[in-house]
Amino acid sequence: MTSTVKAKMIVDKEFQISRIDKRIYGSFIEHLGRAVYGGIYEPDHPEADENGFRKDVIELVQGLNVPIVRYPGGNMVSGYNWEDGVGPLANRPRRLELAWRTIEPNYVGTNEFADWCKKVGSEVMMAVNLGTRGIEEARNLIEYCNHPGGSYYSDLRISHGYKQPHKIKTWCLGNEMDGPWQIGHKTMDEYGRIALETAKVMRWVDPDIELVACGSSNSGMPTFPQWEATTLEHTYEAVDYISLHQYFGNRDNDSANYLALSLEMDRFINTIISVCDYIKAKKRSKKTMNLSFDEWNVWYHSNEADKKIDPWTIAPPQLEDIYNFEDALLVGTLLISFLKRSDRVKIACLAQLVNVIAPIMTDNGGAAWKQTIYYPYMHASVFGRGIALNPVIVSDKYDSKDFTDVPYLEAAAVYNDEADEVVVFAVNRSLNDGLELSCDVRSFAGYRIAEHIVLENPNLKAVNAAGAETVKPHSNGNAKLNDGIVNAVLPKQSWNVIRLRKADA
């Protein structure tokens, strides 16, 4: 007889966390490695469109239903002159890109990226350079992008062939300014001051924008979480979000511990929320600060290969992690973390989108294909729209090297009130046993199971490749609904999507 672990779950229509901001399913394209050149843009490729964008990549991005994409960095933005990437291609300079030690040819810039985002159905989330530049550059860029016309920079955009403004709504005030690796690294007070003054001027140009202040580069920074507190002391009333960044890896090859890392993500999010609320109380503000988790992913597979890259070339293969099946499981649990705190996490960007620590990979001149992490990201983005519910979960647990009381079941539920659908996202962390799930959905009377999607593989280290997709989902899950109770056995080490739909929907 197959052994199992057990979990119970109650999903009630009235137990609501918040309406989900679709931008939690955002992503990121930086001028780094082959993300742009050879990724989204390859004019000599057989699949290139009239603007040089790869249509096969566009199709895969569209499949993810990505609502917003952060651009152009990342570390790169702290030394970037946006003016280099606009106007006639023949006049654009090649620059030494110091963050990643490459040559930036500037074939793609602000306007081209805005065009690409329209093709894939995404908004642009633009970052300004607060490393080598500052207030003046930021005010000029937002004038170029958003002002309708009749001024120097808006008329410059029009002369470049873009009569209508891009109307970019969401802007990042720099990138990882707490990091000593950052060009123009700042102290907390230095950053807080420049962020405040830049925010002020940008809002004078366009009062309708939203602004993201830099939080800590990761939860292990020595200045965390004082960085957030000091930054918000300066900027609390001037910005709408504070950013969070975090990457994970299984360097010790301890899968049980690795799959528990979403608990660390939960702690990170809750700590930042506490800091935000402390500053809110200290300032006696009525405003609630929300979170932009605008860099997150697994990143460790490519670390050694990146040490061997020759500098000062165009678009070398940097940060090209080839993801395995357990990485997909972890990504699923991290997406669940965002849903559990969707009352405060309003934006999140999987870093990145193509080739560079990405769900989509390409071969130069060849195929585009889906990595293992493509699937939980796609499922959450496509099916996780609506209202995040607060399920009651009781699960068997285990201990790992760094964590105690890790629930075998990690789960979230979303009620799509427009589609009359409720979706349960569930990961079984057990490496050995199936998980017997009993889920009470009696508040959703008249619903039926529409689909039980499963991503499973007996080999945690299984990977996908062009033409060889060994890790992919199926819809043969065994969920059954009787008298308002969903019963299912979730396979060991699996990602599950159980969709219930109103019978007449």
N, C-alpha and C positions, 0 to 999 in steps of 0.2 A: 504494500500500500504506500502511495506517495505521501511523504510528510508535508505538512503545511504549517504556516503561521496564520494568525487570525487578526482581523480588524473589523470594527463596526464604525459606521458613519451615519450621521443624520444630516440631511440636506433639506432645509426648510426655506420656502420662498420668502418668508418674512425676516429671516436672519441675514440681513444685508450688510456688506462692508461699504461698498460704494459703487457707483457706475464707473466702469473701467475707462480710463483715457486710452484710446486706441494707440497712442504714441508709446505705450510700454512695449510695443512690438516693433520699435524702431531699430535702425542699424547705423552703420558708420562706414564711410569711405574716406580714407586718408591717402594723400600722395606718398605712398609707402609701398615698396616692393612692386608687385604686379597687381595691386588693387585697381589702379586706373589704367596704366599702360599694359596691355595684355589681359586685363580683367574686363572692365566695362568698355574700354576703348581699344580697338585694334583695327585701324582702317584698312589694312591689307588682308584681313581675315575673310574667308568666303562668306561668312555670316554677317559681315559688316553692313550697316545701313548707310544711307547717303551722308550721314554725319560721322561715320567711323565707329559707331557703337555696335557692339556685338549683339545681334538679335537673339542668339541662343541664350546669352546671359540675361537679357531683358526678360525673356520668357520665364526663366527660372526665378528671377526676382519677383516677377508678377505673381508667380505661384505662391510666394511667401506673403503676399498682401502687405508689404512693408509700408507703414504710413508716413514715416519720416526718416531721413538719412542725414547724419551729422557729417560736416565737411568744412574745411579741407584737412583738418587735423584736430587733435593729435599733436604729438611733439613737433611735427613739421610746421604747424601754424605759428609757432613762436619765433620763427625766423622768416616768415613768408611775406612777400610784398604782393598784395592782391593785384596791383596794377600790372605785374608781369604777365598775368594770365588773361588779360582782356585785349581786345583790338585785333588787328590783322596778325595772323600766325607768323608771317614773315618778319614781323617786328618784335616778336616776343623773345626775350633773352633766355639763354641757358644759365642756370645758377647752380652753385654748389649748395646742395641741401644738407645742412650740417647735422640735423637731428639723426638722420639715418645714413649719412655719408654717401650720398648718391648724387647724380646729376639730374636736376629737374628741368625738362625741356619746355614746360609750360604750354604743351599742345592743348591741354584741357584746363580751363579756368572757370570762373564764376558763371559765365553765361552758358558754356557748354554743360556744366554740371546741372544747372537749372533746367536745361533742355532735357537732359537724361532723366531727371526726376519726374518730369511730366510724362515721359514715355513709360516709366514703370509705375506711375500712379502715386508717387511719394511727394511729400513736402521737403524742403531744404531746411536743415538746422545748421546755421552758419556760425562759425567761430571767428573771432577777431584776434589779431596778434597783440597781446599785451606783454610780449617778451622784448623784442627789439623795437617795438613801436608802441602806440597807445591811443590817446584820445583823438588825435587828428586823423589817424588812419581809420579808426572805427567810424567816426562821423562821416568821412568821405565815402567809405564802403557802403554804409547804410543809405546815404544819399544816392549813390550809384544804383543800388539794388531796388530801393523802395520809393524814391521820390518820383512823381509823375513826369516832371519836365520843367524847363525854365530856369535851371541852375546848372552850374558848370558840370558836376558829375552826373546828374541825370541826363543832361544833353549829350554827355560823352557816351553814356549807355545807348542812347537813341542813335548816335552816329555809328555805333557798333552793330546796328541792326535790330535793336530791341526797343521798340517804341513803347511797349507796355512794361511797367515796372514788374519786378519779380514778386514783390509783396511777401518777402520772407518774414515770417512772424517770430520765429524762435531763434535766439542768438546766445552764443556762449561767450562769456567774458574771459577769453584766454583758455589755456589748457594746463592742468597739473602744475600750477605755479608754485606749489610747495616743494616740487622735486628739484634737487640739485642738478639733475641731468637736463633740466629745462633751460633752453636759451632764455636769458633774462629772468632767471629764478628770482623770486621775491620773498621777503619775510612776510609774516602774516599781516602786519600793519601796512607795509608797503603795498601788498596786493589789495588789501581792503580799501585803501585810499584811491588807488588807480581804478579799481573796479567801480567804486562809487562815482567818481568823476566821469568815467567813460559811460556808465549807465545813464547818468544825468543828461549828457550831451546826446546820446543816441535816442533817448526818449524825446528830446526836443525836436529831433529830425522826424521821428515817427512815434507818436504817443501810443500806438496800438501794438507795439511789439511786446514780447515776453523775453526776460533775461535770466540767464543761468550763471550764477557765481561759482567759481572753482572751489570744490571741497578737496578733501585729501585724496592723493593719488591711490592710496589703498589703506586698509585699516592697520597695517604694520608700520606706517610712518611714525617717526618719533614725535612729530607735532600733532598727531591725531589724539583726541578730537579738539584740542585747543585751537587748531587752525580754523575749524568751522566756527567756533565760538567767536574768535577774534574777527574773522571775515564778516560774520553776520552782525557783529557790533557796528561795523562800518556800513554795511549794505542792506540791512534787514528791510527797510522800507523802500529800497530802490530796485530790488530784484524779486523774481518770482520763484526761483528754484535754487537749491544748492546741489552741486553735482557729487556723485560717488563713482569711484572706479574700483574694480576688483577683478583679478584673474586667479584661476585655480589650476592645479596640476597634480598628477599622481606620481610624483618623483620617487616615492618610496615603494611603489608598486603594491600598495595596500588598498585593495578595492573597497573593503568594508569601511575603512576610514574615509576614503575618497568620496564615496557616495553619501557620506554624512556632512559634507562641506556646506551644504545649503543651510545647515544650522548656524555656521559662521556667517553666512550671508544674512540670515535673519537677525543675528546679533548686531551686525554692522548697521543694517537699516534702522533697527530700533534705537541704537546709540545715537545716530544722527538725528532721528526724530526727537529724542530727548534733549539734545543740544539746541535744536531749533526752538523747541517749546520753552526751554530755559531762557533763551534770548527774547522770545516773545513776551514772557512774563517780566523779565528784567526791564524791557522797554515799555511795558504796559500797552502793548500793541494789540489791536483787534485782528491783525492779519495772521494767517496761518501759512508758514513756509512749507512748500512742497519739495519733493526730491526728484532729481533727474539722474538716474543711474546710467549715465551716458557712455560708459565703457564697462563691459562685462563679458566674460567668456572663459573657456579653457585655453591656456597658453603655456606650453612647456615642451612639446614634442620637437620643436624646431630650434631650441636654444643652442644646441651644439653646432648645428649646420650653419646658423647665422654668424658664428664666429669665424667662418672660413670664407665669407663673401669678400670679393675684391671690392675696394671702395671706388667711388667716382665712376660708376657705370649707370646707365639708364635702366630703371625697372628691373633690378636683379631679383631673384626669387627669395624674398625675405619673409620671415615669420609664416612659412607655409606649413603649418601643423596639419598632419594627416590624422584625422580624428578616428578613434575607434568606438566600439559600441558603448563601453562604459562612459565615455565622454558624452554621448547622447543622453544617457540616463541622468548624468549630473546636470546637463543643460535643462532637462525636463524639470528637475527639482528646483533649479534656480528660477525658472519661469513661474513655478508655483509660488516661490517666495514673493515675487512681485504681485501676484494676484492676492496673496494674503495681506499685503499692505498697500493695496491699490487706493486706499483712502489718502495716502501720502505720496506714493511713488506714481508720478503722472507721466514720466518719460523714462524710457530705458532703451539703450542702444547696444545691440549685440555687436561686439567689435571683433572682426569687421565683416563685410558682406561678401567680398569676392577675393579669393586667393590668399589674402593675409588673414590668418586665424579666422577662417570663414566657412560658412555652410556651403558655399559654391566654389568649385575649383575649375580652372580652365587649363588647357594646353595651348601654348602659343601656336596659332595656325591650325589648331585641332579642336578637340571636343570640349564641352562644358559638362560638368557632372555634379551630383549631389553628394555631399559628405554625410556622415551618419547624423550629425547634429541638425541637418536640414529639417528632419522630420518632426521632432518635438517643437522646434521653432515654428514650422509651418502649421502644425495642428493647433498650437496655442493662438497664433495670429488669426487663423481662419475661423476657428470655432470658439475662441475665448473673448468674444465681443458681447457686451451687455453689462450685467450687474454681477459683481463678485459677491458670492455668498460666503457666510461664515459657518462652515460645517463643524459639527461636534464629532470628534474622532477619538476612538479608543483603539489603540493598536499594541500588539506585542512589540517588544523593544529589544535592542542589543547594545552592547558597549563596544567601542572601538578604541584605538590607540589614543585619540585626542578627545573623544566624546563619550558621554554616558547617556543612557536612556534614549537611544536613537530609534525612532519609530520605524518599523519595517514599511509601514504605509506612509508615503508623503502624498498629500492630495489637496486639491482645490476644486471648487464648483462654481460654475458661471451660469447665470440665468439670462438667456437672450430673450427679452420680453417682446422684441419685434418679430422674431422668428418662432415664438412659442417653443423654445428648445432649452433644455438644461443639459449641461455638459460637465462630466466629472473627469478631471485629469488626475491620474494616479500612477505613482511609481512604487513598485515592489522592490525594496532594497535588498531583500534576501538573496544571497548568492547560491543558496542550496534548495530553498523550498518555495513552492507556490504559496500564495496568500489567499485565504478564504475571506472574501469581502462581503459583508452584509450592509447594505446602504438603504436607509429609510428615506423614501422620497414621497411619502403619502401626501404631502402638501401639493404635489403636482398631480392632482387627480386627472385621469383621462389621458395621461402620457403613455407612450410605448417606447420600447428600445428601438432606435433607428439603426444603431451601428455600435459595435465594440471593436475599435481599432487597437492593435497590439504591435509594438515594436519589441522584438525579442531575438536573442541569438545565444546559443550555448557558449560562444567564445567571446568573452569580454573585450578581447583585443582585435576582434574582426574589424576590418576597414573596408571602405568602398574605393573604387578606382574607376577611371573612364572605361565604360563597357563592362564593368564587373561590379555590380551593385549587390554586395552580399548582405548588407544591412538595410532592410527596407520593411515597411509596415505591411500588415495584412488585416483583413476585416473579419477574421474568423474567431474573434473572442467569444467566450461562452456566457456572457452576461444574460441573465433571465430576470424578468420582472413579474412578480406575483404578489397580489394584495398590497401593492405600494412598497414592496421591498425588492431591491435589486440584489441578486446573489450572483457572485462571479468568483472564479478562481483566477487570480492574476498570476501568470507564469513567473517563475523565479527570474530575478533581474530583468524587469520589463517596464516599459512605458505603455500606459493604457489611456485610451480616450473612449469613454462611454457616453454616447449621445442619446438623450431621450427627447422625443418630440410629441407634441399634442396630437392625438389620433386624427383629428380633422385638419391638421396643418399641412 
